[in-house]
Amino acid sequence: MEPEPLTFTSPEGDPVTWEVEAEPWHDPFERRLTLVVQGTRLVQRRVPRAEGRDREYLYDLLENEARMGARLLTRLSRAYPVELPRLMGYSLDEEEPFVLLSDRRGEPVTRRSGALLIAEQRALQASLFRAVRILSACGIVHRRIEPETVRWDGSHVQLTDLSRATLIGSRRLRLGEAPYACPAQRAGTGLAATADDLWSAGMVIYRTVTGRDIADLPDLTAAPALQPIHDVFSGEPPSAR
């Protein structure tokens, strides 16, 4: 890989140019970069020109990812959690806009479905609900917690893709599919709340721990390790705390 300059805006609003070595695009939307000086790995997410021409809403999703990332940085600057991706920079005004994020950790949780040890199951639950609690403390609802957006490194999750996140108290939009999106979110009724993410996290945990596909509410009776998350699916779900 030949080094190339990459110019963008830092989360603080300053112009920055880094020398990077870029891997081939993993798909039209994403590739990994390595900083030449420090060796730090990053992820660059963009909207390709052709894709943006046909689907203009992709620009809004990318801008929303930058906005939510900046909000997290403002509130978590002293102790940024491993469970969330960190915004490293953005460039939103060019022909192919992009955001830079900290590198991915672990692997998609789908690869460990039904194969976690008891200690790993408990660690997964604690880490994923911690991510939801931190988002809640920052006033954010992720809205797309599902197996494709949760990664696992054996100790902690990493919750990816904030492009569809919104603020607590915003009007719910119809978003997501069963079983991972809660009924109110699928219907688009009421206001976005942390309970939406708790439901989704609970469903991801159930699917990962048991390896079973579900269409609606999970049956937890055959999975004693999952009894603590029973209230997540009740009419009055607990708070993130």
Secondary structure, DSSP 8 states (H G I E B T S, - for coil): ---EEEEEE-TTS-EEEEEEEE---SBTTEEEEEETTT--EEEEEE--HHHHHH-THHHHHHHHHHHHHHHHHHHHTTS--TTS--EEEEE-SSSS-EEEEE---SEEGGGGTT---HHHHHHHHHHHHHHHHHHHHTTEE-S--SGGGEEE-SS-EEE---TT-EETTSB------TTTS-HHHHHT-SB--HHHHHHHHHHHHHHHHH----SSS---TT-GGGGGGGGGGSSS-----
